[in-house]
């Protein structure tokens, strides 16, 4: 069965565009965006605090959104320092997502996105979506997964664009796969009937919505055959078409959020302790994780890490731009999304699990346009973000309070 979700149209909303016509509020969304291996702090963290902060070389791609993001530094991940099995990446990733120590097989409890999904995800088709980009086979379960339903219960990300498309739109007929039809053909008659009842602005919105779906179909079909199946690459194999796949996955996430199919998602741009090469940046001698530990404090290595991390931020900025392009009521989809861009480490070479940095963006209730140095934990930040998203969590491991200055 095919399913084409619709964005919020004017007849669905009240006269102010801030709630549905029946009186229900337009839901907030909650998205955690991750890439692994930490950051080069000198090129990432602004020297200035407050509203007059300057974007660093790594954060430069966020220039169009400078006044719509909040850089929060100084965050702690105390669960990463609790004694137990694994290396620093294992322990830091478990602590980052669940506030619990690594068990030796996985995370020690549910991740924050799943607790938020329990509160705000029940009314949508998918309680949450887990999205990934990199198909590298390196690592254990804790490296490959952000989301955890509970103790050692991983929720793997969907890595293949065609498979994520199928989850959102339903199983494709064979003739779609043979490029003979679009999924839109199945609803074209219904769309024509609906379109005749809409005002000019909603007709334009529907045209944009359907065009974006067709663009996604073409983008997925243009990928090499490797990406149309779920076959895993060989161990140590390099990812193919990485930046292109990242954007397709972001576009699919935006569609799922805009059409009400989910209110909660995690997006894993890279694995924890990622070993990918980055030929599109000109860096192929070593893999990302190797660059973080090979003369990592030298000027050349720091510049390489700067360029790698700036590309990560470029992909995050792309997601923000796509969310901001979707009108929703009196604002845009970005205005109703609580987004946090996070890593398992701060300074990469040191495996530093305190002094972490998060980039917050989106929701109209968030404080934005500043850099804040804090002394709170990641868990305390999560409680603040969950509150903005309407989840209202009272506790999370390693949180002693709700972090102030976030909303």
C-alpha positions as CSV (number, residue, x, y, z in Angstrom):
1,X,0.0,0.0,0.0
2,X,1.3,3.5,-0.9
3,X,0.9,6.4,1.5
4,X,1.4,10.0,0.5
5,X,1.3,12.2,3.6
6,X,0.3,15.9,3.3
7,X,1.8,19.0,4.8
8,X,-0.4,21.3,7.0
9,X,-2.7,23.1,4.7
10,X,-4.7,26.3,5.5
11,X,-8.1,24.5,5.9
12,X,-6.5,22.3,8.6
13,X,-5.4,25.3,10.7
14,X,-7.1,28.0,12.7
15,X,-7.2,31.6,11.5
16,X,-3.9,32.5,13.3
17,X,-2.0,29.5,11.8
18,X,-0.8,28.4,15.3
19,X,-3.1,25.4,15.9
20,X,-5.3,23.0,14.0
21,X,-8.8,24.1,13.3
22,X,-10.2,21.7,15.8
23,X,-8.1,23.4,18.5
24,X,-5.3,20.9,18.8
25,X,-1.8,22.4,18.8
26,X,0.5,21.8,15.9
27,X,3.0,19.3,17.3
28,X,6.6,20.0,18.1
29,X,9.2,17.7,16.7
30,X,12.4,16.5,18.3
31,X,15.6,15.6,16.2
32,X,19.0,14.5,17.4
33,X,21.8,14.8,14.8
34,X,25.1,13.0,15.4
35,X,28.5,12.6,13.9
36,X,31.3,10.7,15.6
37,X,35.0,11.2,16.5
38,X,34.6,14.6,18.3
39,X,35.9,18.0,17.1
40,X,39.0,20.2,16.9
41,X,38.0,22.6,19.6
42,X,40.1,25.5,18.4
43,X,38.2,25.6,15.1
44,X,34.8,24.7,16.5
45,X,34.1,26.5,19.8
46,X,33.6,30.3,19.6
47,X,35.9,32.4,21.8
48,X,33.2,34.8,22.6
49,X,30.1,34.1,24.6
50,X,26.7,35.8,24.4
51,X,25.0,37.3,21.4
52,X,28.2,38.8,19.9
53,X,29.9,35.4,19.3
54,X,31.7,34.9,16.0
55,X,31.2,31.8,14.0
56,X,34.4,29.7,13.9
57,X,35.8,28.0,10.7
58,X,33.9,24.8,11.5
59,X,30.6,26.6,12.2
60,X,30.9,28.9,9.2
61,X,28.3,26.9,7.2
62,X,25.7,28.1,9.8
63,X,26.1,31.7,8.8
64,X,22.6,31.9,7.2
65,X,21.3,30.6,10.6
66,X,23.6,32.4,12.9
67,X,20.8,34.1,14.8
68,X,18.7,30.9,14.8
69,X,21.2,28.6,16.5
70,X,22.5,28.4,20.1
71,X,26.0,27.0,20.6
72,X,26.2,25.5,24.1
73,X,29.7,24.4,25.3
74,X,31.0,23.1,28.6
75,X,28.6,20.1,28.8
76,X,29.6,17.0,30.7
77,X,29.0,13.3,30.1
78,X,29.7,11.8,33.5
79,X,28.4,8.3,32.6
80,X,31.4,8.0,30.2
81,X,33.8,8.0,33.1
82,X,32.0,5.3,35.1
83,X,34.2,2.2,35.4
84,X,33.2,-0.7,33.1
85,X,34.0,-2.4,29.8
86,X,34.8,-0.9,26.5
87,X,37.0,1.9,25.2
88,X,36.3,5.7,25.4
89,X,34.1,5.6,22.4
90,X,31.9,2.8,23.8
91,X,31.5,4.5,27.1
92,X,31.0,8.0,25.7
93,X,28.4,6.9,23.2
94,X,26.3,5.0,25.7
95,X,26.5,7.9,28.2
96,X,25.7,10.5,25.5
97,X,22.5,8.8,24.4
98,X,21.2,7.1,27.5
99,X,23.1,8.6,30.5
100,X,24.1,5.0,31.5
101,X,27.4,3.1,31.3
102,X,28.2,0.8,28.4
103,X,27.3,-2.8,29.4
104,X,29.8,-4.6,27.2
105,X,27.1,-5.4,24.7
106,X,25.2,-2.1,24.3
107,X,23.7,0.9,26.1
108,X,22.5,0.4,29.7
109,X,19.0,1.9,29.2
110,X,16.6,3.7,26.8
111,X,18.0,6.7,24.8
112,X,16.6,10.2,25.3
113,X,14.8,10.2,21.9
114,X,12.8,7.1,22.9
115,X,11.7,8.7,26.1
116,X,10.6,11.8,24.2
117,X,8.8,9.6,21.7
118,X,6.8,8.0,24.4
119,X,5.3,11.4,25.2
120,X,5.0,13.0,21.8
121,X,5.2,10.2,19.2
122,X,2.1,8.1,19.9
123,X,-0.2,10.1,17.6
124,X,2.1,9.8,14.5
125,X,2.4,6.8,12.1
126,X,6.0,6.2,13.3
127,X,6.7,6.7,17.0
128,X,10.2,7.6,16.0
129,X,12.5,7.2,13.0
130,X,16.2,6.2,13.1
131,X,18.1,7.4,10.0
132,X,21.7,6.8,9.1
133,X,24.0,7.5,6.2
134,X,27.2,5.5,6.5
135,X,27.1,1.8,5.6
136,X,30.6,1.0,7.0
137,X,30.6,-2.3,8.7
138,X,33.2,-1.3,11.4
139,X,32.3,-1.4,15.0
140,X,30.0,-3.0,17.5
141,X,26.4,-2.3,18.3
142,X,27.2,0.8,20.4
143,X,29.2,2.3,17.4
144,X,26.4,1.7,14.9
145,X,23.3,2.8,16.8
146,X,22.1,6.0,18.4
147,X,18.7,4.9,19.5
148,X,18.0,2.3,22.3
149,X,14.6,1.0,23.3
150,X,16.0,-0.2,26.6
151,X,18.9,-2.2,28.1
152,X,21.0,-3.5,25.2
153,X,18.0,-3.1,22.9
154,X,19.3,-1.2,19.8
155,X,17.1,0.4,17.3
156,X,19.2,0.3,14.1
157,X,19.2,3.3,11.7
158,X,17.8,2.9,8.2
159,X,20.9,3.4,6.0
160,X,19.6,2.8,2.5
161,X,17.6,5.6,0.9
162,X,15.4,3.3,-1.1
163,X,14.4,1.4,2.0
164,X,13.7,4.6,4.0
165,X,11.6,5.8,1.1
166,X,9.6,2.5,1.2
167,X,9.1,2.9,5.0
168,X,7.7,6.4,4.5
169,X,5.7,5.8,1.3
170,X,4.9,2.1,1.4
171,X,6.2,-0.7,-0.7
172,X,6.8,0.3,-4.3
173,X,5.2,-1.5,-7.2
174,X,7.6,-3.3,-9.5
175,X,7.1,-0.8,-12.3
176,X,8.3,2.1,-10.1
177,X,11.5,0.2,-9.5
178,X,11.8,-0.2,-13.2
179,X,11.5,3.6,-13.6
180,X,8.2,3.4,-15.5
181,X,6.1,5.2,-12.9
182,X,6.2,7.5,-9.9
183,X,4.4,6.8,-6.6
184,X,2.5,10.0,-7.3
185,X,0.7,8.3,-10.2
186,X,-1.2,6.3,-7.6
187,X,-2.8,9.4,-6.1
188,X,-2.8,11.8,-9.1
189,X,-6.6,11.7,-9.5
190,X,-7.2,12.2,-5.8
191,X,-4.7,15.1,-5.9
192,X,-6.5,16.7,-8.7
193,X,-9.8,16.6,-6.8
194,X,-8.2,18.0,-3.7
195,X,-6.3,20.7,-5.6
196,X,-9.6,22.2,-6.9
197,X,-10.8,22.9,-3.4
198,X,-7.6,24.7,-2.3
199,X,-6.6,28.3,-2.3
200,X,-3.7,29.6,-4.4
201,X,-1.1,29.4,-1.6
202,X,-2.1,25.8,-0.7
203,X,-2.0,24.8,-4.4
204,X,1.5,26.1,-4.6
205,X,2.4,24.3,-1.4
206,X,1.0,21.0,-2.8
207,X,2.9,21.5,-6.0
208,X,6.1,22.0,-4.0
209,X,5.4,19.0,-1.9
210,X,4.7,16.7,-4.8
211,X,7.7,18.0,-6.7
212,X,10.0,17.3,-3.7
213,X,8.7,13.7,-3.7
214,X,9.5,13.3,-7.4
215,X,12.9,14.8,-6.9
216,X,13.5,12.2,-4.2
217,X,12.5,9.4,-6.5
218,X,14.9,10.6,-9.1
219,X,17.7,11.1,-6.6
220,X,17.4,7.6,-5.3
221,X,17.2,6.1,-8.7
222,X,20.4,7.9,-9.7
223,X,22.4,6.2,-7.0
224,X,24.6,3.3,-8.0
225,X,23.0,-0.2,-7.7
226,X,24.9,-0.7,-4.4
227,X,22.4,1.6,-2.7
228,X,19.3,0.0,-4.0
229,X,19.7,-3.1,-1.9
230,X,20.6,-3.6,1.7
231,X,23.8,-5.5,1.1
232,X,26.5,-4.5,3.6
233,X,29.9,-3.4,2.2
234,X,33.0,-5.5,2.9
235,X,34.7,-5.0,6.2
236,X,36.8,-1.8,5.9
237,X,35.1,-0.8,2.7
238,X,34.7,2.8,1.9
239,X,31.3,4.5,1.6
240,X,30.1,5.5,-1.8
241,X,28.3,8.7,-2.7
242,X,28.4,9.7,0.9
243,X,27.4,13.5,0.6
244,X,24.7,12.7,-1.9
245,X,23.2,10.0,0.3
246,X,23.3,12.3,3.3
247,X,21.2,14.9,1.5
248,X,18.7,12.3,0.3
249,X,18.3,11.0,3.8
250,X,17.8,14.6,5.1
251,X,15.2,15.2,2.5
252,X,13.3,12.1,3.5
253,X,13.5,13.1,7.1
254,X,12.0,16.5,6.2
255,X,9.2,14.8,4.3
256,X,8.4,12.5,7.2
257,X,8.3,15.4,9.7
258,X,6.3,17.7,7.4
259,X,3.6,15.1,6.6
260,X,3.1,14.2,10.2
261,X,4.5,10.7,9.9
262,X,6.8,11.1,12.8
263,X,7.5,13.7,15.5
264,X,10.8,12.2,16.7
265,X,14.0,11.2,14.8
266,X,17.7,10.5,15.2
267,X,20.1,11.1,12.3
268,X,23.5,9.4,12.3
269,X,25.7,11.1,9.7
270,X,28.7,8.9,10.7
271,X,29.2,6.0,13.0
272,X,30.8,6.5,16.4
273,X,34.6,6.0,15.9
274,X,34.0,6.3,12.2
275,X,36.7,4.9,9.8
276,X,35.5,6.4,6.5
277,X,37.7,8.1,4.0
278,X,36.6,11.5,2.7
279,X,37.6,11.7,-1.0
280,X,35.2,14.6,-1.7
281,X,37.4,16.7,0.6
282,X,40.6,15.4,-0.8
283,X,41.5,13.3,2.3
284,X,42.1,9.7,1.4
285,X,45.5,8.9,3.0
286,X,43.9,8.0,6.3
287,X,40.4,7.4,7.7
288,X,38.6,9.9,9.8
289,X,39.4,8.2,13.1
290,X,43.0,7.8,12.2
291,X,43.3,11.5,11.4
292,X,42.2,12.2,15.0
293,X,45.1,10.2,16.4
294,X,48.0,10.7,13.9
295,X,50.0,13.8,15.0
296,X,46.6,15.2,15.8
297,X,47.9,18.3,17.5
298,X,50.1,19.4,14.5
299,X,48.8,22.4,12.5
300,X,48.3,20.2,9.4
301,X,46.3,17.6,11.2
302,X,44.2,20.2,12.9
303,X,43.4,21.8,9.6
304,X,42.3,18.4,8.2
305,X,40.0,17.9,11.1
306,X,38.7,21.4,10.7
307,X,37.8,20.6,7.1
308,X,36.2,17.3,8.0
309,X,34.1,18.8,10.8
310,X,33.1,21.8,8.6
311,X,31.7,19.3,6.1
312,X,29.6,17.7,8.9
313,X,28.2,21.2,9.8
314,X,27.5,21.8,6.1
315,X,25.2,18.8,6.1
316,X,23.5,20.0,9.3
317,X,23.0,23.4,7.7
318,X,21.4,21.7,4.7
319,X,18.9,20.1,6.9
320,X,18.1,23.4,8.6
321,X,17.6,25.0,5.1
322,X,15.2,22.3,4.0
323,X,13.2,22.5,7.2
324,X,13.0,26.3,6.9
325,X,11.7,25.9,3.3
326,X,8.5,24.1,4.5
327,X,5.8,26.5,5.5
328,X,3.7,25.3,8.4
329,X,1.0,27.6,9.7
330,X,2.3,31.0,10.7
331,X,5.9,29.9,10.5
332,X,8.0,27.1,9.0
333,X,8.7,23.5,10.0
334,X,12.0,24.6,11.4
335,X,10.2,26.8,13.9
336,X,8.5,23.7,15.4
337,X,11.6,21.4,15.5
338,X,13.8,21.0,18.5
339,X,17.2,20.1,16.9
340,X,20.4,19.3,18.7
341,X,23.7,18.5,16.9
342,X,25.9,16.4,19.2
343,X,29.1,14.3,19.3
344,X,30.4,11.6,21.7
345,X,33.6,13.6,22.4
346,X,34.8,17.2,22.5
347,X,38.6,17.3,21.5
348,X,38.9,14.2,19.4
349,X,42.5,13.1,20.1
350,X,42.0,13.2,23.9
351,X,38.6,11.3,23.8
352,X,37.4,14.2,25.9
353,X,34.1,13.5,27.5
354,X,33.6,16.8,29.3
355,X,33.5,20.2,27.8
356,X,31.2,18.8,25.1
357,X,29.5,21.1,22.6
358,X,25.9,21.0,21.2
359,X,24.4,23.2,18.5
360,X,20.7,23.8,19.1
361,X,18.4,25.1,16.4
362,X,14.9,25.5,15.4
363,X,12.0,25.8,17.8
364,X,10.5,29.3,18.3
365,X,10.7,28.7,22.1
366,X,14.4,28.0,22.1
367,X,16.9,30.8,23.1
368,X,19.0,31.4,19.9
369,X,21.6,33.7,18.5
370,X,24.3,33.2,21.1
371,X,27.1,31.0,22.5
372,X,26.7,29.9,26.1
373,X,29.4,28.2,28.3
374,X,27.7,26.1,30.9
375,X,28.5,23.6,33.7
376,X,25.6,21.3,33.1
377,X,25.4,17.7,31.8
378,X,24.2,16.5,28.5
379,X,21.3,14.9,30.4
380,X,20.3,18.2,31.9
381,X,20.3,19.8,28.4
382,X,18.1,17.0,27.2
383,X,15.5,17.7,29.9
384,X,15.4,21.3,28.8
385,X,15.0,20.3,25.2
386,X,12.3,17.7,26.0
387,X,10.3,20.4,27.8
388,X,10.4,22.6,24.8
389,X,9.2,19.7,22.6
390,X,6.3,19.1,24.9
391,X,7.6,15.8,26.4
392,X,7.9,17.1,29.9
393,X,10.4,14.5,31.2
394,X,11.1,14.8,34.9
395,X,14.3,12.8,35.1
396,X,17.0,11.2,33.0
397,X,20.2,9.5,34.2
398,X,23.0,12.0,35.3
399,X,20.5,14.9,35.2
400,X,20.2,16.7,38.5
401,X,18.2,19.7,37.2
402,X,16.8,21.3,34.0
403,X,19.5,23.3,32.3
404,X,18.7,27.0,32.4
405,X,19.1,29.5,29.6
406,X,17.9,27.1,26.9
407,X,14.3,28.2,26.5
